[in-house]
Amino acid sequence: MNRARRRYALAVATIALLVLAIFFGRFGVNDEPVRDHTGPEPPTAAPEMPSLEPAPDFSETDLRAALETACSASDHGRAARSWADAEKALDGSDFEQFRRELAERLAILPTADHLHAAALLASDPALRLELIERSLAENPDDRFGLWSAVRICSRAPGSFDCPLRDREQRLAAIDGHNSETWVQVAANRYAEGDHDAALAALRQAGAAAESNGYLAETIELMERAMAAGTDLPFPGRAVTAWGLAAGELPRYGSYVTMCREASAQSPDWAYACLAYGELIERQGKIELGVRIGLSIQRLALDALGDETGAAAVQGRLQARQAEWRNLFEGRKPGTERLIFLNRRLFSAYLAAIRSHGEHVAERYLAEEAWRLLEKQPELACAPVWPDSTGQEFPQR
């Protein structure tokens, strides 16, 4: 796996470890789950999964072009140089300098997209707030921009006058069908001690029509920002966009903390957390978010004293983790790199994340690539990309 995807995977793993620490660590394990409750018994079977029709569409023409690029000595050399530039940008102090300089270049551009990207790249809280407000002034009904504004306000120190409630209300007005809008509001109200408002927002999250944590949109925004503010060619921009997106994942740790603490105190909270967790398992698009949803289900069922249901959820979580590992370590080494070799394939992959989620997008990409290689084995002729492991695209 390339370094950008490793950086993203590391962020996923770090948050997952945080969740485990919250679940089993300093908060302790709830030895006496709440057993006296009203309302229907929670289900123990897996929630019905959405249909995969229509399936993600990865053009054979674009896959072939990516593989031919990998097989071309000259194109492979250009790709390797672009990769090296991106690797350097993603390293330590160089990475922070890259972010700062890119944010400065974007901040003087007038478009809402560039100001939005600059706000995400900047490290100073006051500058982040200024930039996202300028972006919203250009495009006040941009739900992705409002999503970022709520996140920036949520992270801002208490000394900053950040219009959090106004931004939440505007986001809910245009993105209220999104579970991730409501769970973010719930976590904000819970942190403020307004547990009634938090519970009401969480119930909205558990009944929402879709779940969008804006991963694909963040990657696309960053790639466009680098097209405007750097001289990196497309492969380097695409690689780096994944690394930058790793820092903009939803605040999953706060969701787990909220549900663990509150579910232990109230069956109403446990049922609300269970409903949200089941919803994310069914329709979440970010792979880590789906796993967080499963973890939240488990802690809610533990609080309700449903050992059978909790065990069933744990089994689904372990099965999903094993399948995800197999996508990268089993029959498909190298295929995740293809998206960086062809712009249309990159866009199709992000579209598949938006429509079906990371898990399905990765599986379909692997299956389509192998299907093409079975038809044209001569395309498996070169490493898709050099990396520190020296892993090559498998020879068939």
C-alpha positions in Angstrom: 0.0 0.0 0.0 1.4 3.4 -0.9 2.3 6.0 1.8 -0.8 8.2 1.3 -3.0 5.2 1.7 -0.8 4.1 4.7 -1.2 7.5 6.2 -5.0 7.2 5.8 -4.9 3.7 7.2 -2.8 4.8 10.1 -5.4 7.5 10.9 -8.1 4.8 10.8 -6.1 2.5 13.0 -5.3 5.3 15.5 -9.0 6.2 15.8 -9.9 2.6 16.2 -7.4 2.2 19.0 -8.8 5.3 20.7 -12.2 3.7 20.5 -10.9 0.5 22.1 -9.3 2.6 24.8 -12.6 4.4 25.5 -14.4 1.1 25.4 -12.2 -0.9 27.7 -9.8 1.6 29.2 -10.0 4.5 31.6 -13.8 4.5 31.7 -13.9 0.8 32.8 -16.3 -1.9 31.7 -19.9 -1.7 32.9 -20.2 -4.7 35.2 -23.9 -4.0 35.9 -25.7 -3.3 32.6 -29.1 -1.6 32.8 -31.6 -4.4 32.6 -34.9 -2.7 33.5 -36.1 -0.9 30.5 -39.1 -0.2 28.5 -39.6 -0.4 24.7 -39.1 -3.2 22.2 -36.3 -5.7 22.5 -33.4 -4.7 20.3 -32.8 -6.9 17.2 -29.9 -9.4 17.3 -29.7 -10.1 13.6 -27.7 -8.1 11.1 -29.6 -5.1 9.7 -30.7 -5.5 6.2 -28.0 -4.3 3.9 -28.7 -2.0 0.9 -28.8 -3.3 -2.6 -25.7 -3.0 -4.8 -27.7 -2.1 -7.8 -26.5 -0.4 -9.9 -23.0 -1.8 -9.1 -20.0 0.5 -9.1 -18.8 1.2 -12.7 -15.1 0.9 -13.3 -14.5 1.3 -17.0 -12.4 -1.4 -18.6 -10.9 1.3 -20.9 -9.7 3.3 -17.9 -8.4 0.2 -16.1 -6.5 -0.9 -19.2 -5.0 2.7 -19.5 -3.9 2.6 -15.9 -2.2 -0.8 -16.3 -0.6 0.3 -19.6 0.8 3.3 -17.8 2.3 0.9 -15.2 3.8 -1.1 -18.0 5.3 1.9 -19.8 8.8 2.6 -18.8 8.6 6.3 -19.6 5.2 6.7 -17.9 6.3 4.6 -15.0 9.4 6.9 -14.6 7.2 10.0 -14.6 4.8 8.4 -12.1 7.7 7.4 -9.8 9.0 11.0 -9.8 5.5 12.3 -9.1 5.2 9.7 -6.3 8.6 10.8 -4.9 7.4 14.4 -4.8 4.2 13.4 -3.0 6.1 11.2 -0.6 8.4 14.1 0.3 5.4 16.3 0.9 3.9 13.8 3.2 7.0 13.4 5.4 7.1 15.1 8.9 8.1 18.7 8.9 8.1 18.8 5.1 4.4 17.8 5.2 3.6 20.7 7.7 5.5 23.2 5.5 3.7 21.9 2.4 0.3 22.4 4.2 1.2 25.9 5.4 2.5 27.1 2.0 -0.4 25.6 0.1 -2.9 27.2 2.5 -1.2 30.6 2.0 -1.4 30.3 -1.8 -5.1 29.3 -1.7 -6.1 32.0 0.8 -5.5 34.7 -1.8 -7.7 33.1 -4.4 -11.3 34.3 -4.6 -13.3 31.0 -5.1 -15.2 29.3 -2.3 -13.5 25.9 -3.0 -10.0 27.3 -2.6 -10.9 29.2 0.6 -12.6 26.0 1.9 -9.4 24.0 1.2 -7.2 26.7 2.8 -9.4 26.6 5.9 -8.9 22.8 6.2 -5.1 23.1 5.6 -4.5 26.0 8.0 -3.4 25.2 11.6 -4.2 28.5 13.3 -7.8 28.3 14.7 -8.5 32.0 14.0 -7.3 31.7 10.4 -9.3 28.5 9.9 -12.4 30.3 11.1 -11.7 33.4 8.9 -11.2 31.3 5.8 -14.2 29.1 6.2 -16.4 32.2 6.8 -15.0 33.8 3.6 -15.8 30.6 1.7 -19.4 30.5 3.0 -19.8 34.2 2.1 -19.1 33.1 -1.5 -21.3 30.0 -1.3 -23.6 30.2 1.8 -25.7 27.1 0.9 -22.8 24.7 0.4 -23.5 21.8 2.7 -19.9 20.5 2.5 -18.7 24.0 3.5 -21.2 24.2 6.4 -20.1 20.7 7.5 -16.5 21.9 7.7 -17.6 25.1 9.5 -19.4 23.1 12.2 -16.3 20.9 12.6 -14.0 24.0 12.8 -16.2 25.6 15.4 -16.4 22.4 17.4 -12.6 22.2 17.5 -12.0 25.9 18.2 -10.8 27.0 21.7 -13.5 28.4 23.9 -12.0 31.9 23.6 -13.0 32.1 20.0 -16.3 33.7 19.0 -17.3 30.9 16.6 -21.0 30.9 15.4 -21.5 27.2 16.1 -25.2 27.1 16.8 -25.9 29.2 13.6 -23.8 27.0 11.5 -25.4 23.8 12.9 -28.9 25.2 12.2 -28.0 26.1 8.6 -26.4 22.7 8.1 -29.4 20.9 9.5 -31.7 22.9 7.3 -30.0 21.7 4.1 -28.3 18.5 5.2 -30.9 17.2 7.7 -31.3 13.9 5.9 -27.7 13.1 6.8 -27.1 11.0 9.9 -23.6 12.5 10.3 -24.9 16.0 10.6 -27.1 15.0 13.5 -24.6 12.9 15.3 -22.1 15.8 15.1 -24.7 18.1 16.7 -25.4 15.4 19.3 -21.8 15.2 20.3 -21.5 19.0 20.5 -24.6 19.3 22.8 -23.3 16.4 24.9 -19.9 18.1 25.4 -21.8 21.2 26.5 -23.8 19.2 29.1 -27.1 19.6 27.3 -27.9 16.0 27.3 -31.6 16.4 26.4 -30.8 18.2 23.2 -28.0 15.7 22.5 -30.4 12.8 22.8 -32.9 14.5 20.5 -30.2 15.0 17.9 -29.0 11.5 18.2 -32.5 10.2 17.6 -32.6 12.2 14.4 -29.2 10.6 13.4 -30.7 7.2 13.9 -33.6 7.9 11.5 -31.8 9.7 8.8 -32.1 8.8 5.1 -28.3 8.8 4.3 -24.9 8.9 6.0 -22.2 11.1 4.5 -19.0 11.9 6.3 -17.7 13.7 3.2 -14.6 11.6 2.6 -14.8 11.6 -1.2 -15.6 15.3 -1.2 -12.6 16.1 0.9 -10.3 14.1 -1.3 -11.7 15.8 -4.4 -11.4 19.2 -2.8 -7.8 18.7 -1.9 -6.8 17.4 -5.4 -8.4 20.5 -7.0 -6.7 22.7 -4.5 -3.3 21.3 -5.3 -4.1 21.6 -9.0 -4.5 25.4 -8.4 -1.7 25.8 -5.8 1.1 23.4 -6.7 3.0 22.1 -9.7 2.5 18.5 -8.7 1.2 16.4 -11.7 -2.0 14.4 -11.2 -0.6 11.2 -9.6 1.2 13.3 -6.9 -1.9 15.3 -6.2 -4.1 12.3 -6.0 -1.7 10.6 -3.6 -1.3 13.6 -1.4 -5.1 14.2 -1.3 -5.6 10.9 0.4 -3.0 11.8 3.1 -4.7 15.2 3.7 -8.1 13.6 4.0 -6.8 11.4 6.9 -6.9 14.5 9.1 -10.5 15.4 8.3 -12.4 12.2 9.3 -15.5 12.6 11.5 -15.0 12.8 15.3 -15.7 9.2 15.9 -14.0 9.0 19.3 -16.5 11.6 20.7 -19.4 9.6 19.4 -18.2 6.5 21.1 -17.6 8.3 24.4 -21.0 9.9 24.3 -22.8 6.6 23.7 -20.8 4.6 26.2 -21.3 7.0 29.0 -24.9 7.9 28.3 -26.1 4.3 27.5 -24.8 3.1 30.8 -27.1 5.6 32.5 -30.3 5.4 30.4 -32.1 2.9 28.2 -33.4 5.7 26.2 -29.8 6.6 25.2 -28.9 3.0 24.7 -31.8 2.5 22.2 -30.9 5.8 20.4 -27.2 4.8 20.1 -28.3 1.3 18.9 -30.4 2.8 16.2 -27.6 5.1 15.0 -25.1 2.2 15.0 -27.4 0.0 13.0 -28.0 2.8 10.5 -24.3 3.3 10.0 -23.8 -0.4 9.5 -26.4 -0.4 6.8 -25.5 2.8 4.9 -22.2 4.2 6.1 -19.7 5.1 3.4 -16.5 5.4 5.4 -15.1 2.0 6.4 -14.0 3.2 9.8 -17.4 4.8 10.4 -19.1 1.4 9.7 -16.9 -0.3 12.3 -17.6 2.5 14.8 -21.3 1.9 14.2 -20.8 -1.8 15.0 -18.9 -0.9 18.2 -21.6 1.5 19.3 -24.2 -1.2 18.8 -22.2 -3.5 20.9 -21.8 -1.1 23.8 -25.5 -0.2 23.6 -26.5 -3.9 23.7 -24.1 -4.4 26.6 -25.8 -1.6 28.5 -29.2 -3.2 27.8 -28.0 -6.6 29.0 -28.4 -8.3 25.7 -25.4 -10.6 25.6 -26.6 -12.5 22.6 -27.1 -9.4 20.5 -23.7 -8.0 21.6 -22.0 -11.3 20.6 -23.7 -11.2 17.2 -22.5 -7.7 16.6 -19.0 -8.6 17.6 -19.0 -11.4 15.2 -20.1 -9.2 12.3 -17.4 -6.7 13.2 -14.7 -9.3 13.2 -15.9 -10.7 9.9 -15.9 -7.3 8.3 -12.4 -6.6 9.6 -11.1 -9.9 8.2 -12.7 -9.2 4.8 -11.1 -5.8 4.6 -7.7 -7.2 5.4 -8.1 -9.7 2.7 -8.8 -7.0 0.2 -5.3 -5.6 0.7 -3.4 -8.8 1.7 -5.1 -11.5 -0.2 -5.7 -11.9 -4.0 -5.4 -8.3 -4.9 -2.0 -6.7 -3.9 -1.4 -3.6 -6.0 -4.8 -2.8 -7.4 -5.6 0.0 -5.0 -2.7 1.9 -6.6 -4.4 2.0 -10.0 -6.6 4.9 -9.1 -3.6 7.2 -9.0 -2.6 6.3 -12.6 -5.8 7.4 -14.4 -7.9 10.5 -13.6 -11.1 9.0 -14.7 -10.5 5.8 -12.7 -9.8 8.0 -9.7 -13.1 9.9 -10.1 -15.0 6.6 -10.6 -13.5 5.2 -7.4 -14.6 8.3 -5.4 -18.0 8.1 -7.0 -18.2 4.5 -5.9 -17.3 5.5 -2.3 -20.1 8.1 -2.4 -22.7 5.6 -3.7 -21.6 2.4 -2.0 -18.8 3.1 0.5 -15.1 2.3 0.7 -15.6 -1.4 1.3 -17.6 -2.1 -1.9 -15.5 0.4 -4.0 -12.3 -1.5 -3.1 -13.9 -4.9 -3.7 -15.3 -4.0 -7.1 -12.1 -2.3 -8.2 -10.2 -5.5 -7.3 -12.6 -7.8 -9.1 -12.7 -5.7 -12.3 -8.9 -5.4 -12.4 -8.4 -9.1 -12.0 -11.1 -9.8 -14.6 -9.2 -7.7 -17.1 -5.9 -9.3 -16.2 -7.4 -12.8 -16.8 -8.3 -11.6 -20.3 -5.0 -9.8 -20.9 -2.3 -11.3 -18.7 0.3 -9.3 -20.6 -0.9 -6.2 -18.7 0.6 -7.6 -15.4 4.0 -6.7 -16.6 5.4 -4.2 -14.1 5.1 -2.8 -10.6 2.1 -0.6 -10.3 4.2 1.7 -8.2 7.5 1.4 -6.3 7.3 1.6 -2.6 9.4 0.7 0.5 8.3 -2.9 0.4 9.2 -3.4 -3.3 5.8 -5.0 -3.7 4.9 -5.6 -7.3 1.7 -6.2 -9.2 1.3 -9.9 -9.1 2.5 -11.8 -12.2 -0.2 -14.1 -13.5 
